[in-house]
Amino acid sequence: MIKADRIWLDGKLVAFEDAKVHVLTHALHYGIGVFEGIRAYEQAGGGSAVFRLREHIQRLFDSARIMLMDLPFAPGDVERACVDVLKANGLKAGYIRPLAFFGTGSMGVGAPNPVQVLVAAWPWGAYLSEEGMAKGIRAKVSSIARLHIGGQMVRAKVSGQYVNSFLATREAALAGYDEAILLDADGYVAEGSGENVFIVKNGVLQTPPLSSPVLDGITRNAVLRLAADLGIPVKEEKFTRDTAYLADELFLTGTAAEVTPVRELDNRRIGKGEPGPVTKRISEAFFKAVGGEDPKHREWLTPY
Ligand SMILES: *Cc1c(COP(=O)(O)O)cnc(C)c1O
């Protein structure tokens, strides 16, 4: 079970046991919450830093705006809360989870109840296992289609939209796979349950464009910029599942998953069935950047 000493709730650091909400919290019933996943890393030169804190908090407020939710705090307050929570829990590295949601008041679906905000943090290692990071994971194309742009808000990180991710993840796990890859309503590859997806073919890196129903991932964006630094050609274009089967390399990106290689998709071995050279270069560049070893991207780090 996740345990933390202190959680930031509605402006105050409170003990873990006291970070409670009422059972009639609107978000518990209807899933109207917006959240973030952020990581903090120990730095090569000593100390710790949060990776791309400002961008994550900006996206939290963008998600809230999309959901017509007014947060009772300014972005700077939530940024400070993230750092305060890390410090209050003595975390040199860890995962940070801000969440804003409609609290109690009315039970009408569209009721704009008062908004509550929390920030929690805890240690979290490799999301898809250390072994998966080292050797690559086995993924399955899901029978569950990714969100439809006509009915869901693909630019927002919304709690309720994780029904879709949950169904895909459970289906994949029950069938013996490590992760699901979801197709869009037209059958093109969209993303993982909580990760963006990349393929490599003949040295070119490819990921679905932001006009697809995919989150504008902050790790996705970092990988695109690191690829440019490394001189790796990139295209943001849709591709089909069989294009993914024939890829030389396949990997997933996300704050939780970081850069996770995929060694097999729907029982087809990808490339040589192990993390490929481009994946390794990107992954090394990513871990250098988050660990403060890339002078080009110091602006991505908030030391604490
Ligand atoms: C959070 C998330 C990602 C990854 O985004 P990052 O900003 O890299 O953490 C990708 N897809 C979905 C659906 C997500 O919720």
PDBQT file of the ligand as one rigid body, heavy atoms in Angstrom, charges set to zero:
ROOT
HETATM    1  C1  LIG A 401      -0.085  10.908 -18.656  1.00  0.00    +0.000 C 
HETATM    2  C2  LIG A 401      -0.340  10.240 -19.945  1.00  0.00    +0.000 A 
HETATM    3  C3  LIG A 401       0.664  10.061 -20.918  1.00  0.00    +0.000 A 
HETATM    4  C4  LIG A 401       2.111  10.453 -20.686  1.00  0.00    +0.000 C 
HETATM    5  O1  LIG A 401       2.260  11.817 -20.533  1.00  0.00    +0.000 OA
HETATM    6  P1  LIG A 401       3.544  12.413 -19.806  1.00  0.00    +0.000 P 
HETATM    7  O2  LIG A 401       3.310  13.868 -19.817  1.00  0.00    +0.000 OA
HETATM    8  O3  LIG A 401       4.717  12.004 -20.609  1.00  0.00    +0.000 OA
HETATM    9  O4  LIG A 401       3.580  11.808 -18.438  1.00  0.00    +0.000 OA
HETATM   10  C5  LIG A 401       0.305   9.512 -22.134  1.00  0.00    +0.000 A 
HETATM   11  N1  LIG A 401      -0.948   9.109 -22.379  1.00  0.00    +0.000 NA
HETATM   12  C6  LIG A 401      -1.933   9.241 -21.467  1.00  0.00    +0.000 A 
HETATM   13  C7  LIG A 401      -3.287   8.782 -21.801  1.00  0.00    +0.000 C 
HETATM   14  C8  LIG A 401      -1.658   9.798 -20.229  1.00  0.00    +0.000 A 
HETATM   15  O5  LIG A 401      -2.640   9.932 -19.333  1.00  0.00    +0.000 OA
ENDROOT
TORSDOF 0
